[in-house]
């Protein structure tokens, strides 16, 4: 029997989800909270094995609640169940300590499977969310490849730039003229698709 907690401000959805869990063999809803504040009072007392967490809550966000709940109940697995599927919220929730991310439009049977999977150490995600994650990693890989296309001299100058040296100081340290450094910088901006030394340094440090 998997004990499940729910944190969801929509009463109808919360009650429907609770009934569905209690009717499903092998699952039991042990708490259904309407806010993050209520969840932080109730959940630590019962330590459910899995918590279904909404992100958009009345006061404290589901993301903040996830972070605090994981500090208090580190063995509780948190599964985000929300309507949001943008990268910022997905990665924010995962960084906060969530182990999975499902969309509310997921089939009820998929929610049960996700609870089982996260309980067994998996990281379930809706197919739409998984595509977002894959796309994000592809973009990161492409950005890394852009840095790799820099010449050895360009990488050297970019490293000096990241340490805060001026154009003249870089010229002195690399034994080339100021104009040569400026030419290299222009090539670096073009290759990294940035418009300033600040953007170039930020991309280099990533």
C-alpha positions, 0 to 999 in steps of 0.5 A, a space after each residue: 500500500 503506497 501512502 500518498 499526500 495531495 497538495 492542491 488548492 482546487 477543491 474539486 480536483 483535490 477531492 476527485 484525486 483523493 477518491 480515485 487514489 482510495 479506490 485504486 488497489 494498493 494506494 491510500 490518500 493519507 492527506 489532502 491539503 489545500 495550501 502549502 502552509 497546511 501541507 507543511 503542518 500536516 505532511 511531516 506528521 504522517 510522512 507519506 511515501 509520495 506527495 502530489 504537488 501543484 505548483 500554483 498555490 494561493 500563498 506559498 508556491 508549490 516549488 517553495 513547499 517542495 523545497 521545505 518539505 524535502 528538508 523536513 521529510 527527505 524520504 518523501 518523494 514529490 511528484 509535481 502535478 500541474 498545468 504548467 509545462 514551461 522550462 523555467 517551472 519544470 527545472 525549478 521544481 526538479 531543482 527544488 527536490 521534485 522527483 517527477 513532473 506530470 501534467 494534470 491532463 495526464 490519464 488517471 492510470 498514468 498518475 498511478 503508474 507515476 506514483 509507483 515509479 517514483 516510489 521505486 526510485 524513478 523520475 516519471 514525466 509526461 511525454 510533453 514535459 520529457 520533450 521539453 527537457 530533451 529540447 533544453 539539453 539539446 540547446 545546451 549541447 549546441 551552445 557548448 559546441 559553439 564554444 568549441 568552435 573558438 580557436 585556441 587564441 580566441 579561447 585564451 582571450 575569452 578566458 582573460 575577458 572572464 577574469 575582468 581584464 581590459 582590452 589593453 591588458 589582454 593585449 599586453 598579456 597575450 603579446 598582441 596589439 590592441 587592434 588584434 584583440 579587438 578583431 578576435 573579440 569580434 570573431 568571438 561575439 559572432 561565433 557565440 552569437 552575442 553582442 557584448 563582452 558581458 554576454 560572451 563571458 556569461 556564455 563562457 562561464 556556463 
